Amino acid sequence: MNHRFHTTAKRAAFCMAALPLAISFSAQAQYAKATTELAALDPVVVTAALAPRTANESLSSVSVLDEATFRRQDPTSLTDLLRGQPGVDVTSNGSFGKSSSVYLRGAPSDASVLMIDGIRLRSATAGGAAFQYLDPRMFDRAEIVRGPRGSLYGADAVGGVIQLFTPDGDEEGPQPRISVGGGSFNTQRLSAGVSGREGGTRYSFAGSHFNTDGQPIRRGGEDKGYDNTSALARVAHTFESGAEVGVLALRARGNNEYDGGENDFVQQVAGIYGELPITDTWQSRLTLSEARDELDTIDNFGSSVIDTRTQTARWQNNFQFGAHELIAGAEISEDRVSSTNDFDVTRRDNTAVFTQGLLDFSPFAIQASLRYDDNEAYGDEVTGSLALGYDLDNYHTLRASVGTAFKAPSFNDLYWPNSGNPDLNPETSETVEVGVRGQYSQWFWDLAAFQNDYDDLIAWAPTSSGLWAPQNVNHARIRGAELSSGVEVSDWTLQAAFTYLDPEDKDTGNRLARRATQSVRLDADRELGDWSLGGSLVAQNHRYDDAANTQRLNGYGLINLRAGWQFAPLWTARVTVENAFDKEYETTSDYINAGRAGFLSVHFGQ
């Protein structure tokens, strides 16, 4: 579908978003203020609709990994936590900091959005986010929203949005926490922090260090190490009038070894916001933020530096009209590149306006949104979505939606020296989805089916001069279904997810590379007094590493085990065994992942 609508559509987008613009809620603040005691099986989410809604009310396919999940599983990498979740697939060039891609409904990292407390993190040159460099101990919650969100978040929200949340500090008084541990491959993990609330001030400070000798990432190769040092600072103050100001900074830096070289990396987000309740029904907020992705590489080809920086001003308002809510806002961002590679263009601006209506005519619900983006590098795009919901009864909700999205060409696509193509158009998509959710007091289930049609996919192809360059040449169709369920009964917590995917290149009829078509994940945990026991099963079928479907990668099944012992008040010891049956598997050709690995850690205050 061509999203370059005629002039009247553009004017409509501007008019809808030009309602009294105030200042937007950040996702983290919305979550913190909207929750009191929430059922773990129907949690409040903010990523799906830019406003607090329960998972059942969001009219979206959404999964939440809460603080208890992070604590129980205590993963060494964020990708291990995401792998096999509904609609989520992960590929990597080995374990422990090695290059990874997270697929949402078949869309890779550069066609999905990663946010940290409302701030987008990505590389403007590569296009995607480096999930592998984020320490999971810096976060206590994740929301995974599947399906297009271009009308809310702009470029790249084709497959969906993953948002990570840092600790909010909502408990009275200082709450210290310390964790020390280590295990296989000479791995050490240290973290410490303190959070709490004093009057109207909330705060959270934390630091962590991860270091490992690693393991070979190719058969017969040498160990490839990885280290990561992360720090977090977050402070917010709420005044008696209800106004609030806050700051956030999260930074991860370290070193990663791989075959043929190594790199030093920095991943950073920082933001400052001011929130103001204009009236009882109109609350607004301005957020100024910056995200950095820095990579200093030394390899067989020499050395290079690629640093990208995105600065954003986001302005959004939420209006309440009884049971209905209207959201409108504007966003201005600038990407900058500093590199030893000679890019023809090193900066680009994007201006956007957006609006959304959340209408509740119980038992019917309607969500409609529209966004206009104007980018100086690749032109303008209009995206929209419409979702309808119907409560069959107190327990079951039907939903249907249609939405459009686009993936922006990266600086590498447009301006890479001697091969970039500045005439590229964005990749565009149309998605149709139907779903039903059953929500009960102690369990839930959710079933969704979808189809996403892609046009103008960017691929490297020969030009008339005989050189290879990125071009808009491919078309694809991804259809699939997701079934997820969870139950909390007695001392048991159980979660299950099944994903079926049919990712087809419409030009060749082949399966899109690196996508598994079937995935299962089962998580089971039980509390036994001072003890806890649990495990996870992740299984996926085969995939192909190339577009021609000649390089087949076998499917695999992994079992991870865990146990915890609270041996004193506030003190807990945890043991995790990843890949307990020592399965050798690969998700990209010739790169093997870690075998059996055991870790022991002692925690205070968490």
Order of alpha helices (4+ residues) and beta strands (2+ residues): alpha-alpha-beta-beta-beta-alpha-alpha-beta-beta-beta-beta-beta-alpha-beta-beta-beta-beta-beta-beta-beta-beta-beta-beta-beta-beta-beta-beta-alpha-beta-beta-beta-beta-beta-beta-beta-beta-beta-beta-beta
